[in-house]
Amino acid sequence: MNAEPLPGGPSLAGESPYSQAVRLAGDLVRTLAPADIRAKDLAHRLGLRRSSAISSDIDLALDLAEAVGHLHVAAVRLPAVIGRPRAVAARTAYLVKGLAYAATAAGGLALQLDRVDPRGSAQARRVARACGEAMTLLDRFTTALHSPEEAAAPRTARRRVSPTAQWLIGSAARVLPAADRSRYVEEWGGELWDLAAEPRRRHLVHALRIAVHAWSTRRAVLSARRDDGGEEW
């Protein structure tokens, strides 16, 4: 690993962008490690209850465990590519997409398990929260490497929406019926832009809340459509 600091000057805390990125990558690993364990444990427990569990819950739990496991491995390997811009871009893009999927899947699984397995539902929600924390860390990691001056800028000088939050909203919208996606993307995107001058953590918290509740939003949309006598799709 190249130990030379990256260009861009020190951060607000006096850290070089390189040191800050290495620290944030370590925090990312420490956040995903317990989420990896929880997701695997949840999939294992549901698998053991195969006779009483719903097959779709088991399938989603297995997919979630696999996704979080891959994300944990990718996070462990992230520090090794710091200083190689293309490799960093490829790995962070993979992590953003994976975390968006995992957060949405964990939120959906939590809703499905609410009535039949409260313990499993709570475990899935902890995984979703960990994915949200990981996205915040990843966004800070990217800012430290590519826009250290933005991290030091006054809040009122910033009017940019976190790309990670935008990606997360797009992923959440894909859960919805096709006819309603554009309307919700516009609505959610507008809410996100209202936070543009706020710290990026607020962008991510807002987008994660939308993603975690995407499945309940879908249910509400379909229920309203059935009440109106319309088709589901």
PEPERA-V830447 format. One record per residue. N is the residue number from 1. RES is the residue in one letter. OMEGA is omega in whole degrees, -180 to 180 (NA if undefined). Layout:
n	res	omega
N	RES	OMEGA
N	RES	OMEGA
This chain:
n	res	omega
1	M	179
2	N	-175
3	A	-180
4	E	177
5	P	178
6	L	178
7	P	175
8	G	177
9	G	-176
10	P	176
11	S	179
12	L	-177
13	A	-180
14	G	177
15	E	170
16	S	177
17	P	179
18	Y	-178
19	S	180
20	Q	180
21	A	179
22	V	179
23	R	-180
24	L	177
25	A	176
26	G	177
27	D	179
28	L	178
29	V	-178
30	R	177
31	T	-177
32	L	-178
33	A	178
34	P	177
35	A	177
36	D	-180
37	I	-179
38	R	-179
39	A	178
40	K	179
41	D	180
42	L	179
43	A	-180
44	H	-179
45	R	179
46	L	177
47	G	179
48	L	179
49	R	-173
50	R	-177
51	S	-178
52	S	-179
53	A	177
54	I	-175
55	S	180
56	S	176
57	D	180
58	I	-180
59	D	-179
60	L	179
61	A	178
62	L	177
63	D	-180
64	L	180
65	A	179
66	E	-178
67	A	-178
68	V	176
69	G	178
70	H	179
71	L	178
72	H	179
73	V	180
74	A	179
75	A	178
76	V	-178
77	R	-175
78	L	-178
79	P	-177
80	A	-177
81	V	177
82	I	-175
83	G	176
84	R	-170
85	P	-178
86	R	180
87	A	178
88	V	-179
89	A	-179
90	A	-177
91	R	179
92	T	177
93	A	178
94	Y	-179
95	L	179
96	V	-180
97	K	-178
98	G	179
99	L	177
100	A	179
101	Y	-175
102	A	179
103	A	180
104	T	-180
105	A	-180
106	A	177
107	G	177
108	G	179
109	L	178
110	A	179
111	L	-180
112	Q	-176
113	L	-174
114	D	-174
115	R	-172
116	V	-176
117	D	-178
118	P	179
119	R	178
120	G	178
121	S	179
122	A	180
123	Q	178
124	A	179
125	R	176
126	R	176
127	V	178
128	A	179
129	R	179
130	A	177
131	C	177
132	G	177
133	E	179
134	A	179
135	M	176
136	T	179
137	L	-180
138	L	178
139	D	177
140	R	177
141	F	-180
142	T	179
143	T	180
144	A	-177
145	L	-170
146	H	-178
147	S	-179
148	P	179
149	E	179
150	E	179
151	A	-178
152	A	-176
153	A	175
154	P	-177
155	R	-177
156	T	-180
157	A	-176
158	R	175
159	R	179
160	R	179
161	V	-180
162	S	176
163	P	179
164	T	178
165	A	178
166	Q	179
167	W	-179
168	L	178
169	I	177
170	G	178
171	S	179
172	A	-179
173	A	-179
174	R	176
175	V	-173
176	L	173
177	P	-173
178	A	-176
179	A	-176
180	D	-173
181	R	-175
182	S	-180
183	R	-179
184	Y	176
185	V	179
186	E	-179
187	E	-179
188	W	178
189	G	177
190	G	178
191	E	-180
192	L	179
193	W	175
194	D	-180
195	L	-171
196	A	-179
197	A	179
198	E	176
199	P	-176
200	R	178
201	R	179
202	R	176
203	H	-175
204	L	178
205	V	179
206	H	-179
207	A	179
208	L	178
209	R	177
210	I	-177
211	A	-178
212	V	-179
213	H	-177
214	A	-178
215	W	177
216	S	175
217	T	178
218	R	-180
219	R	-180
220	A	180
221	V	-179
222	L	179
223	S	179
224	A	-180
225	R	178
226	R	179
227	D	179
228	D	180
229	G	-178
230	G	177
231	E	179
232	E	-177
233	W	NA
